Amino acid sequence: MRNKEIYRNEIKSYIIRAGMTMSEAVEILADEYGWSSSVPNLSDKLKRGSLRYCEAVELADVLGYDIVWQKRREVR
């Protein structure tokens, strides 16, 4: 499975875990952040792997998540 597919499936799973459909998530994103209210627009971004970082942060926010950067443990 290519990385784009893995990321797309991961994001879709977070939408489902938040108890939302793509339509509901897109509607909230449009209301709160001025995104396009088009589900195909989000779906295409996920397929192409062209979701920008700021969009990922906004999407995480409406799903009730924070994106956290954590330093990896160095293994030697």
PDB file of N, CA, C and O in Angstrom:
ATOM      1  N   MET A   1       0.853  -1.183   0.000  1.00  0.00           N
ATOM      2  CA  MET A   1       0.000   0.000   0.000  1.00  0.00           C
ATOM      3  C   MET A   1       0.896   1.244   0.000  1.00  0.00           C
ATOM      4  O   MET A   1       1.843   1.328   0.782  1.00  0.00           O
ATOM      5  N   ARG A   2       0.606   2.180  -0.852  1.00  0.00           N
ATOM      6  CA  ARG A   2       1.397   3.405  -0.928  1.00  0.00           C
ATOM      7  C   ARG A   2       1.093   4.315   0.263  1.00  0.00           C
ATOM      8  O   ARG A   2       0.033   4.217   0.881  1.00  0.00           O
ATOM      9  N   ASN A   3       2.048   5.206   0.575  1.00  0.00           N
ATOM     10  CA  ASN A   3       1.893   6.117   1.709  1.00  0.00           C
ATOM     11  C   ASN A   3       0.616   6.939   1.616  1.00  0.00           C
ATOM     12  O   ASN A   3      -0.082   7.108   2.615  1.00  0.00           O
ATOM     13  N   LYS A   4       0.297   7.458   0.416  1.00  0.00           N
ATOM     14  CA  LYS A   4      -0.913   8.277   0.260  1.00  0.00           C
ATOM     15  C   LYS A   4      -2.149   7.500   0.696  1.00  0.00           C
ATOM     16  O   LYS A   4      -3.023   8.042   1.372  1.00  0.00           O
ATOM     17  N   GLU A   5      -2.219   6.238   0.309  1.00  0.00           N
ATOM     18  CA  GLU A   5      -3.363   5.405   0.674  1.00  0.00           C
ATOM     19  C   GLU A   5      -3.409   5.172   2.184  1.00  0.00           C
ATOM     20  O   GLU A   5      -4.478   5.194   2.793  1.00  0.00           O
ATOM     21  N   ILE A   6      -2.247   4.952   2.773  1.00  0.00           N
ATOM     22  CA  ILE A   6      -2.180   4.734   4.220  1.00  0.00           C
ATOM     23  C   ILE A   6      -2.671   5.974   4.953  1.00  0.00           C
ATOM     24  O   ILE A   6      -3.475   5.874   5.879  1.00  0.00           O
ATOM     25  N   TYR A   7      -2.187   7.144   4.539  1.00  0.00           N
ATOM     26  CA  TYR A   7      -2.595   8.394   5.193  1.00  0.00           C
ATOM     27  C   TYR A   7      -4.084   8.649   4.991  1.00  0.00           C
ATOM     28  O   TYR A   7      -4.782   9.049   5.922  1.00  0.00           O
ATOM     29  N   ARG A   8      -4.572   8.415   3.764  1.00  0.00           N
ATOM     30  CA  ARG A   8      -5.998   8.629   3.477  1.00  0.00           C
ATOM     31  C   ARG A   8      -6.851   7.742   4.369  1.00  0.00           C
ATOM     32  O   ARG A   8      -7.823   8.205   4.966  1.00  0.00           O
ATOM     33  N   ASN A   9      -6.490   6.466   4.459  1.00  0.00           N
ATOM     34  CA  ASN A   9      -7.262   5.533   5.287  1.00  0.00           C
ATOM     35  C   ASN A   9      -7.188   5.899   6.759  1.00  0.00           C
ATOM     36  O   ASN A   9      -8.169   5.762   7.490  1.00  0.00           O
ATOM     37  N   GLU A  10      -6.024   6.365   7.194  1.00  0.00           N
ATOM     38  CA  GLU A  10      -5.875   6.771   8.595  1.00  0.00           C
ATOM     39  C   GLU A  10      -6.781   7.962   8.906  1.00  0.00           C
ATOM     40  O   GLU A  10      -7.463   7.974   9.930  1.00  0.00           O
ATOM     41  N   ILE A  11      -6.787   8.948   8.037  1.00  0.00           N
ATOM     42  CA  ILE A  11      -7.627  10.132   8.261  1.00  0.00           C
ATOM     43  C   ILE A  11      -9.097   9.749   8.237  1.00  0.00           C
ATOM     44  O   ILE A  11      -9.875  10.214   9.070  1.00  0.00           O
ATOM     45  N   LYS A  12      -9.479   8.911   7.297  1.00  0.00           N
ATOM     46  CA  LYS A  12     -10.878   8.466   7.244  1.00  0.00           C
ATOM     47  C   LYS A  12     -11.259   7.719   8.528  1.00  0.00           C
ATOM     48  O   LYS A  12     -12.378   7.858   9.022  1.00  0.00           O
ATOM     49  N   SER A  13     -10.329   6.931   9.061  1.00  0.00           N
ATOM     50  CA  SER A  13     -10.638   6.195  10.291  1.00  0.00           C
ATOM     51  C   SER A  13     -10.831   7.151  11.471  1.00  0.00           C
ATOM     52  O   SER A  13     -11.655   6.894  12.349  1.00  0.00           O
ATOM     53  N   TYR A  14     -10.072   8.254  11.495  1.00  0.00           N
ATOM     54  CA  TYR A  14     -10.259   9.240  12.558  1.00  0.00           C
ATOM     55  C   TYR A  14     -11.623   9.918  12.435  1.00  0.00           C
ATOM     56  O   TYR A  14     -12.261  10.211  13.446  1.00  0.00           O
ATOM     57  N   ILE A  15     -12.067  10.164  11.224  1.00  0.00           N
ATOM     58  CA  ILE A  15     -13.398  10.757  11.012  1.00  0.00           C
ATOM     59  C   ILE A  15     -14.464   9.812  11.554  1.00  0.00           C
ATOM     60  O   ILE A  15     -15.390  10.241  12.243  1.00  0.00           O
ATOM     61  N   ILE A  16     -14.332   8.536  11.243  1.00  0.00           N
ATOM     62  CA  ILE A  16     -15.299   7.539  11.713  1.00  0.00           C
ATOM     63  C   ILE A  16     -15.254   7.413  13.233  1.00  0.00           C
ATOM     64  O   ILE A  16     -16.298   7.356  13.883  1.00  0.00           O
ATOM     65  N   ARG A  17     -14.031   7.369  13.808  1.00  0.00           N
ATOM     66  CA  ARG A  17     -13.906   7.269  15.274  1.00  0.00           C
ATOM     67  C   ARG A  17     -14.517   8.457  15.984  1.00  0.00           C
ATOM     68  O   ARG A  17     -14.972   8.339  17.122  1.00  0.00           O
ATOM     69  N   ALA A  18     -14.530   9.614  15.315  1.00  0.00           N
ATOM     70  CA  ALA A  18     -15.140  10.802  15.907  1.00  0.00           C
ATOM     71  C   ALA A  18     -16.661  10.759  15.786  1.00  0.00           C
ATOM     72  O   ALA A  18     -17.349  11.671  16.246  1.00  0.00           O
ATOM     73  N   GLY A  19     -17.184   9.704  15.171  1.00  0.00           N
ATOM     74  CA  GLY A  19     -18.631   9.542  15.032  1.00  0.00           C
ATOM     75  C   GLY A  19     -19.224  10.422  13.947  1.00  0.00           C
ATOM     76  O   GLY A  19     -20.397  10.792  14.010  1.00  0.00           O
ATOM     77  N   MET A  20     -18.413  10.757  12.951  1.00  0.00           N
ATOM     78  CA  MET A  20     -18.870  11.639  11.877  1.00  0.00           C
ATOM     79  C   MET A  20     -18.763  10.941  10.532  1.00  0.00           C
ATOM     80  O   MET A  20     -18.054   9.949  10.363  1.00  0.00           O
ATOM     81  N   THR A  21     -19.496  11.501   9.590  1.00  0.00           N
ATOM     82  CA  THR A  21     -19.327  11.124   8.195  1.00  0.00           C
ATOM     83  C   THR A  21     -18.437  12.174   7.551  1.00  0.00           C
ATOM     84  O   THR A  21     -18.190  13.230   8.134  1.00  0.00           O
ATOM     85  N   MET A  22     -17.957  11.885   6.354  1.00  0.00           N
ATOM     86  CA  MET A  22     -17.158  12.881   5.618  1.00  0.00           C
ATOM     87  C   MET A  22     -17.988  14.144   5.429  1.00  0.00           C
ATOM     88  O   MET A  22     -17.474  15.253   5.573  1.00  0.00           O
ATOM     89  N   SER A  23     -19.267  13.982   5.108  1.00  0.00           N
ATOM     90  CA  SER A  23     -20.154  15.136   4.889  1.00  0.00           C
ATOM     91  C   SER A  23     -20.245  16.015   6.131  1.00  0.00           C
ATOM     92  O   SER A  23     -20.176  17.241   6.042  1.00  0.00           O
ATOM     93  N   GLU A  24     -20.399  15.383   7.281  1.00  0.00           N
ATOM     94  CA  GLU A  24     -20.499  16.153   8.526  1.00  0.00           C
ATOM     95  C   GLU A  24     -19.196  16.882   8.825  1.00  0.00           C
ATOM     96  O   GLU A  24     -19.209  18.049   9.218  1.00  0.00           O
ATOM     97  N   ALA A  25     -18.068  16.194   8.637  1.00  0.00           N
ATOM     98  CA  ALA A  25     -16.774  16.822   8.889  1.00  0.00           C
ATOM     99  C   ALA A  25     -16.562  18.014   7.965  1.00  0.00           C
ATOM    100  O   ALA A  25     -16.108  19.072   8.403  1.00  0.00           O
ATOM    101  N   VAL A  26     -16.891  17.842   6.680  1.00  0.00           N
ATOM    102  CA  VAL A  26     -16.720  18.920   5.698  1.00  0.00           C
ATOM    103  C   VAL A  26     -17.631  20.103   6.024  1.00  0.00           C
ATOM    104  O   VAL A  26     -17.232  21.257   5.869  1.00  0.00           O
ATOM    105  N   GLU A  27     -18.835  19.822   6.467  1.00  0.00           N
ATOM    106  CA  GLU A  27     -19.774  20.891   6.830  1.00  0.00           C
ATOM    107  C   GLU A  27     -19.212  21.741   7.979  1.00  0.00           C
ATOM    108  O   GLU A  27     -19.268  22.970   7.933  1.00  0.00           O
ATOM    109  N   ILE A  28     -18.681  21.086   8.995  1.00  0.00           N
ATOM    110  CA  ILE A  28     -18.097  21.808  10.127  1.00  0.00           C
ATOM    111  C   ILE A  28     -16.854  22.583   9.688  1.00  0.00           C
ATOM    112  O   ILE A  28     -16.661  23.730  10.091  1.00  0.00           O
ATOM    113  N   LEU A  29     -16.016  21.962   8.866  1.00  0.00           N
ATOM    114  CA  LEU A  29     -14.820  22.643   8.357  1.00  0.00           C
ATOM    115  C   LEU A  29     -15.202  23.886   7.558  1.00  0.00           C
ATOM    116  O   LEU A  29     -14.536  24.917   7.653  1.00  0.00           O
ATOM    117  N   ALA A  30     -16.265  23.789   6.777  1.00  0.00           N
ATOM    118  CA  ALA A  30     -16.737  24.941   5.995  1.00  0.00           C
ATOM    119  C   ALA A  30     -17.235  26.050   6.922  1.00  0.00           C
ATOM    120  O   ALA A  30     -16.939  27.225   6.703  1.00  0.00           O
ATOM    121  N   ASP A  31     -17.988  25.676   7.955  1.00  0.00           N
ATOM    122  CA  ASP A  31     -18.529  26.669   8.893  1.00  0.00           C
ATOM    123  C   ASP A  31     -17.441  27.320   9.741  1.00  0.00           C
ATOM    124  O   ASP A  31     -17.434  28.538   9.919  1.00  0.00           O
ATOM    125  N   GLU A  32     -16.519  26.505  10.266  1.00  0.00           N
ATOM    126  CA  GLU A  32     -15.536  27.023  11.221  1.00  0.00           C
ATOM    127  C   GLU A  32     -14.271  27.582  10.581  1.00  0.00           C
ATOM    128  O   GLU A  32     -13.643  28.490  11.127  1.00  0.00           O
ATOM    129  N   TYR A  33     -13.896  27.038   9.420  1.00  0.00           N
ATOM    130  CA  TYR A  33     -12.609  27.415   8.833  1.00  0.00           C
ATOM    131  C   TYR A  33     -12.705  27.912   7.391  1.00  0.00           C
ATOM    132  O   TYR A  33     -11.685  28.222   6.775  1.00  0.00           O
ATOM    133  N   GLY A  34     -13.916  27.989   6.854  1.00  0.00           N
ATOM    134  CA  GLY A  34     -14.083  28.506   5.504  1.00  0.00           C
ATOM    135  C   GLY A  34     -13.669  27.543   4.393  1.00  0.00           C
ATOM    136  O   GLY A  34     -13.423  27.964   3.262  1.00  0.00           O
ATOM    137  N   TRP A  35     -13.594  26.253   4.714  1.00  0.00           N
ATOM    138  CA  TRP A  35     -13.268  25.262   3.684  1.00  0.00           C
ATOM    139  C   TRP A  35     -14.400  25.183   2.671  1.00  0.00           C
ATOM    140  O   TRP A  35     -15.508  25.654   2.926  1.00  0.00           O
ATOM    141  N   SER A  36     -14.119  24.595   1.544  1.00  0.00           N
ATOM    142  CA  SER A  36     -15.156  24.273   0.568  1.00  0.00           C
ATOM    143  C   SER A  36     -16.108  23.268   1.217  1.00  0.00           C
ATOM    144  O   SER A  36     -15.671  22.395   1.968  1.00  0.00           O
ATOM    145  N   SER A  37     -17.379  23.385   0.936  1.00  0.00           N
ATOM    146  CA  SER A  37     -18.355  22.459   1.518  1.00  0.00           C
ATOM    147  C   SER A  37     -18.523  21.214   0.644  1.00  0.00           C
ATOM    148  O   SER A  37     -19.498  20.476   0.782  1.00  0.00           O
ATOM    149  N   SER A  38     -17.578  20.993  -0.243  1.00  0.00           N
ATOM    150  CA  SER A  38     -17.624  19.867  -1.174  1.00  0.00           C
ATOM    151  C   SER A  38     -16.881  18.657  -0.600  1.00  0.00           C
ATOM    152  O   SER A  38     -15.678  18.719  -0.349  1.00  0.00           O
ATOM    153  N   VAL A  39     -17.606  17.569  -0.399  1.00  0.00           N
ATOM    154  CA  VAL A  39     -16.984  16.328   0.065  1.00  0.00           C
ATOM    155  C   VAL A  39     -15.970  15.818  -0.963  1.00  0.00           C
ATOM    156  O   VAL A  39     -14.886  15.376  -0.580  1.00  0.00           O
ATOM    157  N   PRO A  40     -16.300  15.869  -2.267  1.00  0.00           N
ATOM    158  CA  PRO A  40     -15.302  15.420  -3.246  1.00  0.00           C
ATOM    159  C   PRO A  40     -13.988  16.215  -3.170  1.00  0.00           C
ATOM    160  O   PRO A  40     -12.925  15.677  -3.479  1.00  0.00           O
ATOM    161  N   ASN A  41     -14.054  17.477  -2.766  1.00  0.00           N
ATOM    162  CA  ASN A  41     -12.832  18.283  -2.643  1.00  0.00           C
ATOM    163  C   ASN A  41     -11.911  17.684  -1.578  1.00  0.00           C
ATOM    164  O   ASN A  41     -10.718  17.513  -1.825  1.00  0.00           O
ATOM    165  N   LEU A  42     -12.447  17.365  -0.402  1.00  0.00           N
ATOM    166  CA  LEU A  42     -11.649  16.739   0.650  1.00  0.00           C
ATOM    167  C   LEU A  42     -11.189  15.357   0.212  1.00  0.00           C
ATOM    168  O   LEU A  42     -10.029  14.994   0.403  1.00  0.00           O
ATOM    169  N   SER A  43     -12.083  14.599  -0.367  1.00  0.00           N
ATOM    170  CA  SER A  43     -11.751  13.260  -0.816  1.00  0.00           C
ATOM    171  C   SER A  43     -10.607  13.279  -1.839  1.00  0.00           C
ATOM    172  O   SER A  43      -9.705  12.443  -1.783  1.00  0.00           O
ATOM    173  N   ASP A  44     -10.651  14.227  -2.761  1.00  0.00           N
ATOM    174  CA  ASP A  44      -9.585  14.357  -3.766  1.00  0.00           C
ATOM    175  C   ASP A  44      -8.253  14.734  -3.124  1.00  0.00           C
ATOM    176  O   ASP A  44      -7.207  14.220  -3.519  1.00  0.00           O
ATOM    177  N   LYS A  45      -8.285  15.629  -2.134  1.00  0.00           N
ATOM    178  CA  LYS A  45      -7.047  16.003  -1.435  1.00  0.00           C
ATOM    179  C   LYS A  45      -6.440  14.780  -0.754  1.00  0.00           C
ATOM    180  O   LYS A  45      -5.222  14.601  -0.766  1.00  0.00           O
ATOM    181  N   LEU A  46      -7.274  13.950  -0.169  1.00  0.00           N
ATOM    182  CA  LEU A  46      -6.782  12.750   0.492  1.00  0.00           C
ATOM    183  C   LEU A  46      -6.221  11.756  -0.526  1.00  0.00           C
ATOM    184  O   LEU A  46      -5.201  11.115  -0.274  1.00  0.00           O
ATOM    185  N   LYS A  47      -6.885  11.631  -1.670  1.00  0.00           N
ATOM    186  CA  LYS A  47      -6.404  10.719  -2.715  1.00  0.00           C
ATOM    187  C   LYS A  47      -5.074  11.181  -3.286  1.00  0.00           C
ATOM    188  O   LYS A  47      -4.174  10.370  -3.506  1.00  0.00           O
ATOM    189  N   ARG A  48      -4.948  12.477  -3.526  1.00  0.00           N
ATOM    190  CA  ARG A  48      -3.719  13.026  -4.113  1.00  0.00           C
ATOM    191  C   ARG A  48      -2.598  13.174  -3.098  1.00  0.00           C
ATOM    192  O   ARG A  48      -1.431  13.299  -3.469  1.00  0.00           O
ATOM    193  N   GLY A  49      -2.946  13.159  -1.823  1.00  0.00           N
ATOM    194  CA  GLY A  49      -1.956  13.411  -0.785  1.00  0.00           C
ATOM    195  C   GLY A  49      -1.575  14.877  -0.732  1.00  0.00           C
ATOM    196  O   GLY A  49      -0.429  15.212  -0.433  1.00  0.00           O
ATOM    197  N   SER A  50      -2.531  15.757  -1.022  1.00  0.00           N
ATOM    198  CA  SER A  50      -2.232  17.187  -1.092  1.00  0.00           C
ATOM    199  C   SER A  50      -2.854  18.003   0.038  1.00  0.00           C
ATOM    200  O   SER A  50      -2.988  19.222  -0.072  1.00  0.00           O
ATOM    201  N   LEU A  51      -3.235  17.327   1.129  1.00  0.00           N
ATOM    202  CA  LEU A  51      -3.766  18.031   2.290  1.00  0.00           C
ATOM    203  C   LEU A  51      -2.622  18.787   2.952  1.00  0.00           C
ATOM    204  O   LEU A  51      -1.620  18.182   3.335  1.00  0.00           O
ATOM    205  N   ARG A  52      -2.760  20.090   3.087  1.00  0.00           N
ATOM    206  CA  ARG A  52      -1.695  20.898   3.702  1.00  0.00           C
ATOM    207  C   ARG A  52      -1.703  20.694   5.224  1.00  0.00           C
ATOM    208  O   ARG A  52      -2.701  20.278   5.813  1.00  0.00           O
ATOM    209  N   TYR A  53      -0.570  20.998   5.826  1.00  0.00           N
ATOM    210  CA  TYR A  53      -0.442  20.804   7.273  1.00  0.00           C
ATOM    211  C   TYR A  53      -1.495  21.608   8.038  1.00  0.00           C
ATOM    212  O   TYR A  53      -2.119  21.094   8.966  1.00  0.00           O
ATOM    213  N   CYS A  54      -1.688  22.862   7.650  1.00  0.00           N
ATOM    214  CA  CYS A  54      -2.681  23.684   8.357  1.00  0.00           C
ATOM    215  C   CYS A  54      -4.083  23.091   8.212  1.00  0.00           C
ATOM    216  O   CYS A  54      -4.899  23.199   9.128  1.00  0.00           O
ATOM    217  N   GLU A  55      -4.364  22.470   7.077  1.00  0.00           N
ATOM    218  CA  GLU A  55      -5.661  21.825   6.891  1.00  0.00           C
ATOM    219  C   GLU A  55      -5.774  20.577   7.774  1.00  0.00           C
ATOM    220  O   GLU A  55      -6.841  20.288   8.316  1.00  0.00           O
ATOM    221  N   ALA A  56      -4.677  19.851   7.910  1.00  0.00           N
ATOM    222  CA  ALA A  56      -4.676  18.674   8.782  1.00  0.00           C
ATOM    223  C   ALA A  56      -4.937  19.081  10.230  1.00  0.00           C
ATOM    224  O   ALA A  56      -5.661  18.395  10.952  1.00  0.00           O
ATOM    225  N   VAL A  57      -4.343  20.203  10.654  1.00  0.00           N
ATOM    226  CA  VAL A  57      -4.551  20.704  12.015  1.00  0.00           C
ATOM    227  C   VAL A  57      -6.016  21.091  12.206  1.00  0.00           C
ATOM    228  O   VAL A  57      -6.606  20.771  13.238  1.00  0.00           O
ATOM    229  N   GLU A  58      -6.608  21.771  11.233  1.00  0.00           N
ATOM    230  CA  GLU A  58      -8.018  22.165  11.324  1.00  0.00           C
ATOM    231  C   GLU A  58      -8.934  20.950  11.323  1.00  0.00           C
ATOM    232  O   GLU A  58      -9.905  20.900  12.078  1.00  0.00           O
ATOM    233  N   LEU A  59      -8.631  19.978  10.483  1.00  0.00           N
ATOM    234  CA  LEU A  59      -9.432  18.752  10.446  1.00  0.00           C
ATOM    235  C   LEU A  59      -9.345  18.030  11.790  1.00  0.00           C
ATOM    236  O   LEU A  59     -10.360  17.587  12.328  1.00  0.00           O
ATOM    237  N   ALA A  60      -8.145  17.913  12.325  1.00  0.00           N
ATOM    238  CA  ALA A  60      -7.977  17.274  13.638  1.00  0.00           C
ATOM    239  C   ALA A  60      -8.795  18.008  14.700  1.00  0.00           C
ATOM    240  O   ALA A  60      -9.411  17.380  15.562  1.00  0.00           O
ATOM    241  N   ASP A  61      -8.797  19.329  14.633  1.00  0.00           N
ATOM    242  CA  ASP A  61      -9.537  20.129  15.603  1.00  0.00           C
ATOM    243  C   ASP A  61     -11.031  19.807  15.578  1.00  0.00           C
ATOM    244  O   ASP A  61     -11.633  19.594  16.630  1.00  0.00           O
ATOM    245  N   VAL A  62     -11.635  19.771  14.390  1.00  0.00           N
ATOM    246  CA  VAL A  62     -13.074  19.506  14.336  1.00  0.00           C
ATOM    247  C   VAL A  62     -13.412  18.072  14.735  1.00  0.00           C
ATOM    248  O   VAL A  62     -14.545  17.773  15.115  1.00  0.00           O
ATOM    249  N   LEU A  63     -12.413  17.184  14.645  1.00  0.00           N
ATOM    250  CA  LEU A  63     -12.634  15.802  15.063  1.00  0.00           C
ATOM    251  C   LEU A  63     -12.342  15.606  16.547  1.00  0.00           C
ATOM    252  O   LEU A  63     -12.566  14.525  17.091  1.00  0.00           O
ATOM    253  N   GLY A  64     -11.839  16.661  17.207  1.00  0.00           N
ATOM    254  CA  GLY A  64     -11.561  16.578  18.639  1.00  0.00           C
ATOM    255  C   GLY A  64     -10.172  16.059  18.956  1.00  0.00           C
ATOM    256  O   GLY A  64      -9.938  15.526  20.041  1.00  0.00           O
ATOM    257  N   TYR A  65      -9.246  16.212  18.018  1.00  0.00           N
ATOM    258  CA  TYR A  65      -7.874  15.744  18.216  1.00  0.00           C
ATOM    259  C   TYR A  65      -6.893  16.907  18.155  1.00  0.00           C
ATOM    260  O   TYR A  65      -7.185  17.965  17.597  1.00  0.00           O
ATOM    261  N   ASP A  66      -5.730  16.684  18.742  1.00  0.00           N
ATOM    262  CA  ASP A  66      -4.586  17.578  18.600  1.00  0.00           C
ATOM    263  C   ASP A  66      -3.496  16.796  17.891  1.00  0.00           C
ATOM    264  O   ASP A  66      -3.331  15.598  18.120  1.00  0.00           O
ATOM    265  N   ILE A  67      -2.761  17.472  17.036  1.00  0.00           N
ATOM    266  CA  ILE A  67      -1.600  16.851  16.425  1.00  0.00           C
ATOM    267  C   ILE A  67      -0.414  17.177  17.319  1.00  0.00           C
ATOM    268  O   ILE A  67      -0.133  18.345  17.590  1.00  0.00           O
ATOM    269  N   VAL A  68       0.278  16.144  17.773  1.00  0.00           N
ATOM    270  CA  VAL A  68       1.368  16.318  18.728  1.00  0.00           C
ATOM    271  C   VAL A  68       2.658  15.811  18.092  1.00  0.00           C
ATOM    272  O   VAL A  68       2.723  14.706  17.552  1.00  0.00           O
ATOM    273  N   TRP A  69       3.676  16.653  18.176  1.00  0.00           N
ATOM    274  CA  TRP A  69       5.000  16.238  17.715  1.00  0.00           C
ATOM    275  C   TRP A  69       5.739  15.671  18.909  1.00  0.00           C
ATOM    276  O   TRP A  69       5.845  16.318  19.951  1.00  0.00           O
ATOM    277  N   GLN A  70       6.249  14.463  18.756  1.00  0.00           N
ATOM    278  CA  GLN A  70       6.955  13.814  19.840  1.00  0.00           C
ATOM    279  C   GLN A  70       8.298  13.310  19.314  1.00  0.00           C
ATOM    280  O   GLN A  70       8.365  12.620  18.296  1.00  0.00           O
ATOM    281  N   LYS A  71       9.351  13.663  20.019  1.00  0.00           N
ATOM    282  CA  LYS A  71      10.689  13.226  19.633  1.00  0.00           C
ATOM    283  C   LYS A  71      10.803  11.721  19.778  1.00  0.00           C
ATOM    284  O   LYS A  71      10.417  11.155  20.801  1.00  0.00           O
ATOM    285  N   ARG A  72      11.338  11.071  18.744  1.00  0.00           N
ATOM    286  CA  ARG A  72      11.557   9.618  18.806  1.00  0.00           C
ATOM    287  C   ARG A  72      12.713   9.302  19.739  1.00  0.00           C
ATOM    288  O   ARG A  72      13.657  10.083  19.864  1.00  0.00           O
ATOM    289  N   ARG A  73      12.632   8.171  20.380  1.00  0.00           N
ATOM    290  CA  ARG A  73      13.756   7.696  21.185  1.00  0.00           C
ATOM    291  C   ARG A  73      14.839   7.230  20.243  1.00  0.00           C
ATOM    292  O   ARG A  73      14.561   6.537  19.264  1.00  0.00           O
ATOM    293  N   GLU A  74      16.024   7.588  20.519  1.00  0.00           N
ATOM    294  CA  GLU A  74      17.147   7.151  19.704  1.00  0.00           C
ATOM    295  C   GLU A  74      17.529   5.742  20.104  1.00  0.00           C
ATOM    296  O   GLU A  74      17.725   5.455  21.285  1.00  0.00           O
ATOM    297  N   VAL A  75      17.633   4.871  19.132  1.00  0.00           N
ATOM    298  CA  VAL A  75      18.005   3.482  19.395  1.00  0.00           C
ATOM    299  C   VAL A  75      19.401   3.274  18.819  1.00  0.00           C
ATOM    300  O   VAL A  75      19.635   3.487  17.629  1.00  0.00           O
ATOM    301  N   ARG A  76      20.299   2.865  19.658  1.00  0.00           N
ATOM    302  CA  ARG A  76      21.684   2.605  19.194  1.00  0.00           C
ATOM    303  C   ARG A  76      22.149   1.285  19.695  1.00  0.00           C
ATOM    304  O   ARG A  76      23.278   0.882  19.418  1.00  0.00           O
TER     305      ARG A  76
END
